[in-house]
């Protein structure tokens, strides 16, 4: 037994010796994998890939800063009433009307196309439209950074970095949207200041704000490029959130110009007001401004909604207009809408339908508990301050255009006022005809979904 184990150990030693010799032989071959340097090659390949990526990034980096500024244009307000045109009174002739006429002073050169996210249909139309704009009109076509550009479309599609999105308003001549009404709301969020005219093609669900058909895009866009066309001047709202809580931080990019905080003190039009009362009010307002800070700002096209969220209890919102207390609204919340947003959430809560050319601020309570809480229409120069009345540490939610939402804590308040930068949407016919046709789409959709227009068969109880 000992001899057999000894022989076995000798065989193991011989095998290990042969393996070591073979390894030495292979290591002496110059072209063997042992002598090659895969790590170095991998490093070189990685460097090459990084260089290629850097080249691509440099191609897109500072793209908007290299594009010339948008061309000049002229906007003229016209009176749509034929009787007013024949009046000999010069004062009446100089009054501005509700119709907005847009005219290029030069041929537009740059267009931004906004498509519905992750949608194959809009992606196909994007490539077709961009190729036609580049070859036929020689325009520069931009898309958002989240849009995937195929290799065959890199010759006529360009993108930019998120860091330079604040320069879009300076270089884009007009915008094309492909999708539903949500794409138009997205365009409003991209432009903090001047908004180029927008032509919207219906490729979504409802298309209330989309008057153009995608099948006739060549004719429609050609008429826009030629120059003169009508558009709807849609008012927007600025919403400033003031808070003293340190846990909340601004979400605006430092490259985007910050909105100027306004004085939310009461406005007294009576010149005979006691000066001592004014001084006391100013001192109180200074103390308030020292504690409260502007933490966030939004620009909305449709509405601002203050609602109780998941809280099952009613909420009480104090509404102040130009420094004067209007009412304490008790219910599920409050909607502050523009004329454009009057046919959205506000209408479903009992608010009126308002023509988009009317510059106003619409207040619509959500399921109010009081019969006296009714929708109200305010002038566009009104300044609103909304604050939740203390209710045992509860919070409410504020939603902006149905896409962005934040929590409003005790002591915080929102100041809402008219924006200086409206949204221009290009009309297919004119501002009223497009609006009426859009309402027809809305009514038609509601009729189709109504239970009274469906064939409902019931059986007798007998």
ZAFIMAR-480862 format. One record per residue (C-alpha): residue number from 1; x, y, z. Coordinates in Angstrom, 1 decimal. Last residue first. Layout:
<sites>
+-----+--------+--------+--------+
! num !     xx !     yy !     zz !
+-----+--------+--------+--------+
! NUM !      X !      Y !      Z !
...
+-----+--------+--------+--------+
</sites>
This chain:
<sites>
+-----+--------+--------+--------+
! num !     xx !     yy !     zz !
+-----+--------+--------+--------+
! 462 !  -91.3 !   41.1 !  -13.8 !
! 461 !  -88.4 !   43.4 !  -13.2 !
! 460 !  -88.2 !   44.0 !  -16.9 !
! 459 !  -84.9 !   43.6 !  -18.6 !
! 458 !  -82.6 !   46.4 !  -19.6 !
! 457 !  -80.8 !   47.1 !  -22.9 !
! 456 !  -78.5 !   50.1 !  -23.1 !
! 455 !  -77.7 !   51.3 !  -26.6 !
! 454 !  -75.3 !   54.1 !  -26.0 !
! 453 !  -76.1 !   57.8 !  -26.5 !
! 452 !  -77.4 !   58.3 !  -22.9 !
! 451 !  -74.3 !   56.6 !  -21.5 !
! 450 !  -72.2 !   59.5 !  -22.7 !
! 449 !  -68.8 !   58.6 !  -24.1 !
! 448 !  -69.7 !   59.4 !  -27.6 !
! 447 !  -71.4 !   62.6 !  -26.5 !
! 446 !  -68.3 !   63.7 !  -24.6 !
! 445 !  -66.1 !   63.2 !  -27.7 !
! 444 !  -68.5 !   65.1 !  -29.9 !
! 443 !  -68.7 !   68.0 !  -27.4 !
! 442 !  -64.9 !   68.2 !  -27.2 !
! 441 !  -64.5 !   68.0 !  -31.0 !
! 440 !  -67.1 !   70.6 !  -31.5 !
! 439 !  -65.3 !   72.8 !  -28.9 !
! 438 !  -62.3 !   72.6 !  -31.1 !
! 437 !  -64.3 !   73.6 !  -34.1 !
! 436 !  -65.6 !   76.6 !  -32.2 !
! 435 !  -62.0 !   77.6 !  -31.2 !
! 434 !  -60.7 !   77.2 !  -34.7 !
! 433 !  -63.4 !   79.4 !  -36.1 !
! 432 !  -62.9 !   82.0 !  -33.4 !
! 431 !  -59.1 !   82.4 !  -33.7 !
! 430 !  -59.0 !   82.3 !  -37.5 !
! 429 !  -58.7 !   79.7 !  -40.3 !
! 428 !  -55.9 !   77.2 !  -39.5 !
! 427 !  -54.6 !   79.4 !  -36.7 !
! 426 !  -51.0 !   79.5 !  -35.4 !
! 425 !  -50.6 !   79.4 !  -31.7 !
! 424 !  -48.8 !   82.2 !  -29.9 !
! 423 !  -48.1 !   81.7 !  -26.2 !
! 422 !  -47.9 !   84.8 !  -24.0 !
! 421 !  -44.8 !   86.3 !  -22.4 !
! 420 !  -45.5 !   89.0 !  -19.8 !
! 419 !  -47.1 !   86.5 !  -17.5 !
! 418 !  -50.3 !   87.4 !  -15.6 !
! 417 !  -50.2 !   86.9 !  -11.8 !
! 416 !  -50.4 !   84.2 !   -9.2 !
! 415 !  -48.8 !   84.3 !   -5.7 !
! 414 !  -48.7 !   81.1 !   -3.8 !
! 413 !  -48.5 !   80.8 !    0.0 !
! 412 !  -46.6 !   78.8 !    2.5 !
! 411 !  -47.5 !   79.0 !    6.2 !
! 410 !  -48.6 !   75.4 !    6.6 !
! 409 !  -47.1 !   73.3 !    3.8 !
! 408 !  -47.7 !   73.3 !    0.1 !
! 407 !  -46.6 !   70.1 !   -1.6 !
! 406 !  -45.5 !   70.1 !   -5.2 !
! 405 !  -46.8 !   69.0 !   -8.6 !
! 404 !  -45.7 !   69.2 !  -12.2 !
! 403 !  -47.6 !   67.7 !  -15.1 !
! 402 !  -51.3 !   68.7 !  -14.8 !
! 401 !  -50.7 !   72.2 !  -16.0 !
! 400 !  -49.2 !   73.1 !  -12.6 !
! 399 !  -50.4 !   71.0 !   -9.6 !
! 398 !  -50.4 !   72.3 !   -6.0 !
! 397 !  -50.9 !   69.8 !   -3.3 !
! 396 !  -52.2 !   70.5 !    0.2 !
! 395 !  -50.7 !   70.0 !    3.6 !
! 394 !  -52.2 !   69.2 !    7.0 !
! 393 !  -50.5 !   70.3 !   10.3 !
! 392 !  -53.7 !   70.6 !   12.3 !
! 391 !  -55.6 !   72.8 !    9.8 !
! 390 !  -54.0 !   76.3 !    9.5 !
! 389 !  -55.6 !   78.1 !    6.6 !
! 388 !  -54.1 !   77.3 !    3.2 !
! 387 !  -52.8 !   80.3 !    1.3 !
! 386 !  -53.6 !   81.7 !   -2.1 !
! 385 !  -52.4 !   85.2 !   -3.1 !
! 384 !  -53.8 !   86.6 !   -6.4 !
! 383 !  -52.6 !   89.6 !   -8.4 !
! 382 !  -55.2 !   90.9 !  -10.8 !
! 381 !  -54.0 !   92.5 !  -14.1 !
! 380 !  -55.8 !   90.0 !  -16.2 !
! 379 !  -59.2 !   91.0 !  -14.9 !
! 378 !  -61.1 !   88.4 !  -12.8 !
! 377 !  -63.8 !   85.9 !  -13.7 !
! 376 !  -65.4 !   84.1 !  -10.7 !
! 375 !  -66.7 !   80.5 !  -10.3 !
! 374 !  -69.1 !   80.1 !   -7.4 !
! 373 !  -68.6 !   79.6 !   -3.7 !
! 372 !  -71.9 !   80.9 !   -2.2 !
! 371 !  -73.5 !   77.5 !   -2.2 !
! 370 !  -70.9 !   76.3 !    0.4 !
! 369 !  -69.2 !   72.9 !    0.6 !
! 368 !  -67.2 !   73.5 !   -2.6 !
! 367 !  -66.6 !   70.6 !   -5.0 !
! 366 !  -63.6 !   72.2 !   -6.7 !
! 365 !  -63.8 !   76.0 !   -6.7 !
! 364 !  -63.3 !   77.7 !  -10.1 !
! 363 !  -61.4 !   81.0 !  -10.3 !
! 362 !  -60.7 !   82.3 !  -13.8 !
! 361 !  -58.0 !   84.9 !  -14.6 !
! 360 !  -58.6 !   87.0 !  -17.7 !
! 359 !  -57.2 !   87.9 !  -21.1 !
! 358 !  -60.0 !   87.1 !  -23.6 !
! 357 !  -58.5 !   85.8 !  -26.8 !
! 356 !  -58.8 !   82.2 !  -25.6 !
! 355 !  -62.7 !   82.5 !  -25.6 !
! 354 !  -64.0 !   81.4 !  -22.2 !
! 353 !  -66.0 !   78.3 !  -21.4 !
! 352 !  -67.5 !   78.7 !  -17.9 !
! 351 !  -66.5 !   76.7 !  -14.8 !
! 350 !  -68.6 !   73.8 !  -13.5 !
! 349 !  -65.9 !   71.5 !  -12.2 !
! 348 !  -65.5 !   69.8 !  -15.6 !
! 347 !  -65.1 !   73.2 !  -17.1 !
! 346 !  -62.1 !   74.0 !  -14.8 !
! 345 !  -60.3 !   70.8 !  -15.6 !
! 344 !  -60.0 !   71.7 !  -19.3 !
! 343 !  -62.2 !   74.1 !  -21.3 !
! 342 !  -61.2 !   77.1 !  -19.2 !
! 341 !  -57.5 !   76.3 !  -19.6 !
! 340 !  -57.1 !   78.5 !  -22.6 !
! 339 !  -59.0 !   81.3 !  -20.9 !
! 338 !  -56.6 !   81.0 !  -18.0 !
! 337 !  -57.2 !   78.9 !  -14.9 !
! 336 !  -56.9 !   79.2 !  -11.2 !
! 335 !  -58.6 !   76.0 !   -9.8 !
! 334 !  -59.4 !   75.6 !   -6.1 !
! 333 !  -59.6 !   72.7 !   -3.7 !
! 332 !  -61.7 !   69.8 !   -2.3 !
! 331 !  -64.0 !   72.2 !   -0.4 !
! 330 !  -63.9 !   75.4 !    1.7 !
! 329 !  -63.0 !   78.6 !   -0.1 !
! 328 !  -62.2 !   81.4 !    2.3 !
! 327 !  -63.1 !   84.6 !    0.5 !
! 326 !  -62.0 !   87.8 !   -1.3 !
! 325 !  -59.5 !   89.4 !    1.1 !
! 324 !  -58.0 !   92.5 !   -0.4 !
! 323 !  -54.3 !   92.7 !   -1.2 !
! 322 !  -54.7 !   92.8 !   -4.9 !
! 321 !  -57.0 !   89.7 !   -4.7 !
! 320 !  -56.7 !   87.4 !   -1.6 !
! 319 !  -57.9 !   83.9 !   -1.5 !
! 318 !  -57.8 !   81.8 !    1.7 !
! 317 !  -57.9 !   78.1 !    1.1 !
! 316 !  -59.8 !   75.8 !    3.4 !
! 315 !  -59.3 !   72.0 !    2.9 !
! 314 !  -61.9 !   69.2 !    3.3 !
! 313 !  -60.7 !   66.0 !    4.8 !
! 312 !  -59.8 !   62.7 !    2.9 !
! 311 !  -56.1 !   63.8 !    2.4 !
! 310 !  -54.8 !   62.0 !   -0.7 !
! 309 !  -54.6 !   65.2 !   -2.7 !
! 308 !  -56.3 !   68.1 !   -1.0 !
! 307 !  -56.3 !   70.3 !   -4.1 !
! 306 !  -54.7 !   73.5 !   -5.4 !
! 305 !  -54.8 !   73.4 !   -9.2 !
! 304 !  -52.9 !   75.9 !  -11.4 !
! 303 !  -54.3 !   76.1 !  -14.9 !
! 302 !  -53.9 !   75.9 !  -18.6 !
! 301 !  -50.8 !   77.7 !  -19.9 !
! 300 !  -48.6 !   77.7 !  -16.9 !
! 299 !  -45.3 !   79.4 !  -15.9 !
! 298 !  -43.7 !   78.1 !  -12.7 !
! 297 !  -41.6 !   79.7 !  -10.0 !
! 296 !  -40.0 !   78.1 !   -6.9 !
! 295 !  -38.4 !   79.2 !   -3.7 !
! 294 !  -39.3 !   82.8 !   -3.3 !
! 293 !  -38.5 !   83.5 !    0.4 !
! 292 !  -40.7 !   84.2 !    3.4 !
! 291 !  -39.2 !   85.4 !    6.6 !
! 290 !  -37.7 !   88.8 !    5.5 !
! 289 !  -40.7 !   89.4 !    3.2 !
! 288 !  -43.1 !   89.0 !    6.2 !
! 287 !  -41.1 !   91.4 !    8.3 !
! 286 !  -41.1 !   93.9 !    5.5 !
! 285 !  -44.8 !   93.4 !    5.1 !
! 284 !  -45.4 !   94.2 !    8.7 !
! 283 !  -43.3 !   97.3 !    8.5 !
! 282 !  -45.1 !   98.4 !    5.4 !
! 281 !  -48.5 !   97.9 !    7.0 !
! 280 !  -47.4 !  100.0 !   10.0 !
! 279 !  -46.2 !  102.7 !    7.8 !
! 278 !  -49.4 !  102.7 !    5.8 !
! 277 !  -51.5 !  102.9 !    8.9 !
! 276 !  -49.4 !  105.9 !   10.1 !
! 275 !  -49.9 !  107.6 !    6.7 !
! 274 !  -53.7 !  107.5 !    7.2 !
! 273 !  -55.4 !  106.7 !    3.9 !
! 272 !  -56.6 !  109.8 !    2.1 !
! 271 !  -55.2 !  108.7 !   -1.3 !
! 270 !  -57.6 !  105.7 !   -1.4 !
! 269 !  -56.3 !  103.2 !   -3.9 !
! 268 !  -54.8 !  100.9 !   -1.2 !
! 267 !  -53.0 !   97.8 !   -2.4 !
! 266 !  -52.3 !   95.2 !    0.3 !
! 265 !  -48.8 !   93.9 !    0.3 !
! 264 !  -47.8 !   91.1 !   -2.0 !
! 263 !  -44.8 !   92.9 !   -3.5 !
! 262 !  -43.5 !   91.0 !   -6.4 !
! 261 !  -40.6 !   88.6 !   -6.8 !
! 260 !  -38.8 !   88.9 !  -10.1 !
! 259 !  -38.7 !   85.7 !  -12.1 !
! 258 !  -35.3 !   84.0 !  -12.4 !
! 257 !  -33.6 !   83.9 !  -15.7 !
! 256 !  -32.8 !   80.3 !  -16.7 !
! 255 !  -29.1 !   79.5 !  -16.5 !
! 254 !  -29.3 !   78.8 !  -12.8 !
! 253 !  -31.8 !   76.0 !  -13.5 !
! 252 !  -35.0 !   76.3 !  -11.7 !
! 251 !  -35.8 !   73.7 !   -9.0 !
! 250 !  -35.5 !   76.1 !   -6.1 !
! 249 !  -35.1 !   74.4 !   -2.7 !
! 248 !  -37.5 !   73.3 !    0.0 !
! 247 !  -36.1 !   71.9 !    3.2 !
! 246 !  -35.4 !   75.4 !    4.5 !
! 245 !  -39.1 !   76.1 !    5.2 !
! 244 !  -39.9 !   79.8 !    5.0 !
! 243 !  -42.0 !   79.6 !    1.9 !
! 242 !  -43.1 !   81.5 !   -1.1 !
! 241 !  -44.3 !   79.8 !   -4.3 !
! 240 !  -44.5 !   82.1 !   -7.4 !
! 239 !  -46.9 !   81.2 !  -10.1 !
! 238 !  -46.7 !   83.1 !  -13.4 !
! 237 !  -49.7 !   82.7 !  -15.7 !
! 236 !  -50.0 !   82.5 !  -19.5 !
! 235 !  -52.2 !   84.3 !  -22.0 !
! 234 !  -52.8 !   82.9 !  -25.4 !
! 233 !  -52.5 !   85.2 !  -28.4 !
! 232 !  -54.1 !   83.2 !  -31.2 !
! 231 !  -52.5 !   83.3 !  -34.6 !
! 230 !  -53.2 !   84.6 !  -38.1 !
! 229 !  -50.8 !   84.3 !  -41.0 !
! 228 !  -48.4 !   86.4 !  -43.1 !
! 227 !  -45.1 !   84.9 !  -44.0 !
! 226 !  -44.2 !   82.4 !  -46.7 !
! 225 !  -42.9 !   80.0 !  -44.0 !
! 224 !  -46.3 !   79.6 !  -42.4 !
! 223 !  -48.0 !   79.0 !  -45.8 !
! 222 !  -45.3 !   76.3 !  -46.6 !
! 221 !  -46.0 !   74.7 !  -43.2 !
! 220 !  -49.7 !   74.2 !  -44.0 !
! 219 !  -49.2 !   73.0 !  -47.5 !
! 218 !  -46.5 !   70.5 !  -46.6 !
! 217 !  -48.4 !   69.3 !  -43.4 !
! 216 !  -51.6 !   68.3 !  -45.3 !
! 215 !  -51.7 !   64.7 !  -44.1 !
! 214 !  -50.9 !   65.9 !  -40.5 !
! 213 !  -54.2 !   67.7 !  -40.1 !
! 212 !  -54.0 !   71.1 !  -38.5 !
! 211 !  -56.4 !   72.5 !  -35.7 !
! 210 !  -54.6 !   71.0 !  -32.7 !
! 209 !  -55.8 !   72.7 !  -29.5 !
! 208 !  -58.7 !   70.2 !  -28.9 !
! 207 !  -56.6 !   67.4 !  -30.3 !
! 206 !  -58.4 !   64.6 !  -28.5 !
! 205 !  -56.2 !   61.5 !  -28.5 !
! 204 !  -53.0 !   62.5 !  -30.2 !
! 203 !  -51.6 !   63.1 !  -33.7 !
! 202 !  -53.2 !   66.5 !  -34.5 !
! 201 !  -50.7 !   68.9 !  -35.9 !
! 200 !  -49.8 !   72.1 !  -34.0 !
! 199 !  -48.2 !   75.2 !  -35.5 !
! 198 !  -46.5 !   77.2 !  -32.8 !
! 197 !  -45.3 !   80.8 !  -33.0 !
! 196 !  -42.1 !   81.4 !  -31.1 !
! 195 !  -42.4 !   81.9 !  -27.3 !
! 194 !  -40.5 !   84.8 !  -25.6 !
! 193 !  -39.7 !   84.1 !  -21.9 !
! 192 !  -39.6 !   80.8 !  -20.0 !
! 191 !  -39.9 !   78.7 !  -23.1 !
! 190 !  -39.7 !   74.9 !  -22.5 !
! 189 !  -42.7 !   74.7 !  -20.2 !
! 188 !  -45.0 !   76.2 !  -22.9 !
! 187 !  -43.7 !   73.6 !  -25.3 !
! 186 !  -44.8 !   70.9 !  -22.9 !
! 185 !  -48.3 !   72.3 !  -22.7 !
! 184 !  -48.4 !   72.1 !  -26.5 !
! 183 !  -47.2 !   68.5 !  -26.4 !
! 182 !  -50.0 !   67.7 !  -24.0 !
! 181 !  -52.7 !   68.8 !  -26.4 !
! 180 !  -51.9 !   65.8 !  -28.6 !
! 179 !  -49.0 !   64.7 !  -30.8 !
! 178 !  -46.7 !   66.4 !  -33.3 !
! 177 !  -45.8 !   70.0 !  -32.5 !
! 176 !  -44.0 !   72.3 !  -34.9 !
! 175 !  -42.2 !   75.4 !  -33.4 !
! 174 !  -41.3 !   78.7 !  -35.1 !
! 173 !  -38.2 !   80.9 !  -35.4 !
! 172 !  -36.0 !   79.2 !  -32.9 !
! 171 !  -32.7 !   81.0 !  -32.0 !
! 170 !  -33.4 !   83.3 !  -29.1 !
! 169 !  -36.2 !   81.4 !  -27.4 !
! 168 !  -34.2 !   78.2 !  -27.5 !
! 167 !  -31.4 !   79.7 !  -25.5 !
! 166 !  -32.7 !   78.4 !  -22.1 !
! 165 !  -32.3 !   74.9 !  -23.5 !
! 164 !  -28.5 !   75.3 !  -23.2 !
! 163 !  -27.9 !   73.0 !  -20.3 !
! 162 !  -30.2 !   70.3 !  -21.7 !
! 161 !  -27.8 !   69.7 !  -24.6 !
! 160 !  -28.8 !   70.2 !  -28.2 !
! 159 !  -30.1 !   68.2 !  -31.1 !
! 158 !  -29.8 !   68.2 !  -34.9 !
! 157 !  -31.8 !   66.5 !  -37.6 !
! 156 !  -31.1 !   66.8 !  -41.4 !
! 155 !  -27.9 !   64.8 !  -42.0 !
! 154 !  -28.3 !   62.7 !  -38.8 !
! 153 !  -31.5 !   61.1 !  -40.2 !
! 152 !  -29.9 !   58.0 !  -41.7 !
! 151 !  -28.1 !   57.3 !  -38.5 !
! 150 !  -31.3 !   57.4 !  -36.4 !
! 149 !  -31.8 !   60.3 !  -34.0 !
! 148 !  -33.2 !   59.3 !  -30.7 !
! 147 !  -35.2 !   62.1 !  -29.1 !
! 146 !  -34.4 !   62.8 !  -25.5 !
! 145 !  -32.2 !   65.8 !  -26.5 !
! 144 !  -35.2 !   67.6 !  -28.1 !
! 143 !  -35.3 !   68.2 !  -31.8 !
! 142 !  -33.9 !   70.9 !  -34.1 !
! 141 !  -34.3 !   71.3 !  -37.8 !
! 140 !  -32.3 !   73.9 !  -39.7 !
! 139 !  -34.2 !   75.0 !  -42.8 !
! 138 !  -33.2 !   74.5 !  -46.4 !
! 137 !  -36.8 !   74.9 !  -47.6 !
! 136 !  -37.2 !   71.9 !  -49.8 !
! 135 !  -34.4 !   69.6 !  -48.7 !
! 134 !  -34.2 !   70.4 !  -45.0 !
! 133 !  -38.0 !   70.9 !  -44.4 !
! 132 !  -38.8 !   67.7 !  -46.4 !
! 131 !  -36.3 !   65.7 !  -44.4 !
! 130 !  -37.6 !   67.0 !  -41.1 !
! 129 !  -41.2 !   66.2 !  -42.1 !
! 128 !  -40.5 !   62.6 !  -43.0 !
! 127 !  -38.3 !   62.0 !  -40.0 !
! 126 !  -40.8 !   63.5 !  -37.6 !
! 125 !  -43.8 !   61.7 !  -39.2 !
! 124 !  -42.1 !   58.4 !  -38.4 !
! 123 !  -41.4 !   59.4 !  -34.9 !
! 122 !  -45.0 !   60.7 !  -34.4 !
! 121 !  -46.3 !   57.2 !  -35.3 !
! 120 !  -43.7 !   55.4 !  -33.2 !
! 119 !  -44.5 !   57.2 !  -29.9 !
! 118 !  -42.0 !   57.2 !  -27.1 !
! 117 !  -42.6 !   60.9 !  -26.3 !
! 116 !  -45.0 !   62.9 !  -28.4 !
! 115 !  -43.1 !   65.1 !  -30.8 !
! 114 !  -41.6 !   68.6 !  -30.6 !
! 113 !  -40.1 !   70.0 !  -33.8 !
! 112 !  -38.0 !   73.1 !  -33.5 !
! 111 !  -37.5 !   75.2 !  -36.6 !
! 110 !  -34.6 !   77.4 !  -37.7 !
! 109 !  -34.3 !   79.6 !  -40.9 !
! 108 !  -37.3 !   81.8 !  -41.1 !
! 107 !  -37.5 !   84.1 !  -44.2 !
! 106 !  -37.2 !   87.7 !  -43.2 !
! 105 !  -39.7 !   90.4 !  -42.0 !
! 104 !  -42.1 !   87.6 !  -41.0 !
! 103 !  -45.7 !   88.6 !  -40.4 !
! 102 !  -48.1 !   87.6 !  -37.6 !
! 101 !  -51.7 !   88.9 !  -37.4 !
! 100 !  -53.5 !   88.8 !  -34.1 !
!  99 !  -57.3 !   89.2 !  -33.9 !
!  98 !  -58.7 !   90.5 !  -30.6 !
!  97 !  -58.8 !   94.1 !  -31.6 !
!  96 !  -56.7 !   97.1 !  -30.7 !
!  95 !  -58.3 !  100.5 !  -30.5 !
!  94 !  -56.9 !  103.1 !  -32.9 !
!  93 !  -60.0 !  103.2 !  -35.0 !
!  92 !  -62.1 !  103.9 !  -32.0 !
!  91 !  -60.1 !  106.9 !  -31.0 !
!  90 !  -60.0 !  108.2 !  -34.6 !
!  89 !  -63.8 !  108.3 !  -34.7 !
!  88 !  -64.9 !  107.8 !  -38.3 !
!  87 !  -66.4 !  104.3 !  -37.6 !
!  86 !  -66.2 !  102.1 !  -40.6 !
!  85 !  -63.8 !   99.6 !  -39.0 !
!  84 !  -65.8 !   99.2 !  -35.9 !
!  83 !  -68.8 !   97.9 !  -37.8 !
!  82 !  -66.7 !   95.1 !  -39.3 !
!  81 !  -65.8 !   93.7 !  -35.8 !
!  80 !  -62.6 !   91.6 !  -36.0 !
!  79 !  -60.4 !   94.5 !  -34.9 !
!  78 !  -56.8 !   93.8 !  -35.7 !
!  77 !  -53.6 !   93.5 !  -33.6 !
!  76 !  -50.4 !   93.5 !  -35.6 !
!  75 !  -47.3 !   91.4 !  -34.9 !
!  74 !  -44.1 !   92.0 !  -36.9 !
!  73 !  -41.1 !   89.7 !  -37.3 !
!  72 !  -37.4 !   89.6 !  -37.1 !
!  71 !  -35.4 !   86.5 !  -37.7 !
!  70 !  -34.2 !   84.2 !  -34.9 !
!  69 !  -30.6 !   84.6 !  -33.8 !
!  68 !  -27.9 !   82.8 !  -35.6 !
!  67 !  -27.0 !   79.2 !  -34.5 !
!  66 !  -23.6 !   78.8 !  -32.8 !
!  65 !  -24.9 !   79.4 !  -29.3 !
!  64 !  -27.6 !   76.8 !  -29.9 !
!  63 !  -25.0 !   74.1 !  -30.6 !
!  62 !  -22.9 !   74.8 !  -27.5 !
!  61 !  -22.1 !   71.1 !  -27.2 !
!  60 !  -23.7 !   69.0 !  -29.9 !
!  59 !  -20.6 !   68.4 !  -32.0 !
!  58 !  -18.5 !   68.5 !  -28.9 !
!  57 !  -20.6 !   65.6 !  -27.6 !
!  56 !  -20.0 !   63.6 !  -30.8 !
!  55 !  -16.3 !   64.3 !  -30.7 !
!  54 !  -16.2 !   63.4 !  -27.0 !
!  53 !  -17.9 !   60.1 !  -27.8 !
!  52 !  -15.4 !   59.4 !  -30.5 !
!  51 !  -12.6 !   60.3 !  -28.1 !
!  50 !  -14.1 !   58.0 !  -25.5 !
!  49 !  -14.3 !   55.2 !  -28.0 !
!  48 !  -10.7 !   55.7 !  -29.0 !
!  47 !   -9.6 !   55.8 !  -25.3 !
!  46 !  -11.5 !   52.6 !  -24.7 !
!  45 !   -9.8 !   51.0 !  -27.6 !
!  44 !   -6.4 !   52.2 !  -26.4 !
!  43 !   -7.2 !   50.9 !  -22.9 !
!  42 !   -8.3 !   47.6 !  -24.3 !
!  41 !   -5.2 !   47.4 !  -26.4 !
!  40 !   -3.1 !   48.0 !  -23.3 !
!  39 !   -5.0 !   45.4 !  -21.3 !
!  38 !   -4.7 !   42.9 !  -24.1 !
!  37 !   -0.9 !   43.1 !  -24.2 !
!  36 !    0.3 !   40.3 !  -26.4 !
!  35 !    3.1 !   38.1 !  -24.9 !
!  34 !    0.7 !   35.7 !  -23.2 !
!  33 !   -1.5 !   35.5 !  -26.2 !
!  32 !    1.3 !   34.0 !  -28.2 !
!  31 !    2.9 !   35.9 !  -31.1 !
!  30 !    6.4 !   35.9 !  -29.5 !
!  29 !    6.4 !   32.3 !  -28.4 !
!  28 !    8.6 !   32.1 !  -25.2 !
!  27 !    5.5 !   32.0 !  -23.0 !
!  26 !    4.2 !   28.9 !  -24.7 !
!  25 !    7.4 !   27.0 !  -23.9 !
!  24 !    7.3 !   28.1 !  -20.3 !
!  23 !    3.7 !   27.0 !  -19.9 !
!  22 !    4.6 !   23.7 !  -21.4 !
!  21 !    7.5 !   23.2 !  -19.0 !
!  20 !    5.2 !   24.0 !  -16.0 !
!  19 !    2.6 !   21.4 !  -17.2 !
!  18 !    5.3 !   18.8 !  -17.7 !
!  17 !    6.5 !   19.3 !  -14.1 !
!  16 !    3.0 !   19.1 !  -12.7 !
!  15 !    2.5 !   15.7 !  -14.5 !
!  14 !    5.8 !   14.4 !  -13.2 !
!  13 !    5.0 !   15.3 !   -9.6 !
!  12 !    1.6 !   13.7 !   -9.9 !
!  11 !    3.2 !   10.5 !  -11.2 !
!  10 !    5.7 !   10.5 !   -8.4 !
!   9 !    2.9 !   10.8 !   -5.8 !
!   8 !    1.1 !    7.8 !   -7.3 !
!   7 !    4.2 !    5.7 !   -7.2 !
!   6 !    4.6 !    6.5 !   -3.5 !
!   5 !    1.0 !    5.6 !   -2.8 !
!   4 !    1.4 !    2.3 !   -4.5 !
!   3 !    4.6 !    1.5 !   -2.5 !
!   2 !    2.8 !    2.4 !    0.8 !
!   1 !    0.0 !    0.0 !    0.0 !
+-----+--------+--------+--------+
</sites>
